[in-house]
Amino acid sequence: MLSLVSQQLIQPLVTMKALLTLGLLLLSLTVEAKVYGRCELARILKRSGMAGYRGVSLADWVCLAQHESNYNTQAKNYNPGGKSTDYGIFQINSQYWCDDGKTPRAENACGIPCSALLQDDITQAIQCAKRVVRDPQGVRAWVAWQKHCQKRDLSQYIRDCGV
């Protein structure tokens, strides 16, 4: 049988372990990616003024997001040649648009940390994507758009979405 002193020492450790386990469980839930459905994303983009923004159709945006991240807010891809990383649902690059604290000579034209592009709430990602298309290169800044969306019938990307 444990002495009273041993019980008093063990109980706080058991409580601390339980709290640590709960904290890790909650942390794992908060870093889980939001993967949008095609129509869900189309509706959000439309509400956010992306339909026709700078001449880029809603279907173009949905196509771009599908081919860049597969609608995944947590998508990250490192580019070894430029030592930069693409972040979030639109795969916005750290060399020009956001600050990840590790990309050399980063410009951060959107004025945000790259981590903001990985949030389930894509409001900041949308604002930064709007900033990207205001540049002279426009939507052509996204290679996936050029390869998979440009000069194609994109109607299937918004079909049956009610947008």
Secondary structure, 3 states (H helix, E strand, C coil): CCCHHHHHHHHHHHHHHHHHHHHHHHHHHHCCCCECCHHHHHHHHHHCCCCCECCECHHHHHHHHHHHHCCECCCEEEECCCCEEEECCCCEECCCCCECCCCCCCCCCCCCEHHHHHCCCCHHHHHHHHHHHHCCCHHHHCHHHHHHCCCCCCHHHCCCCCC
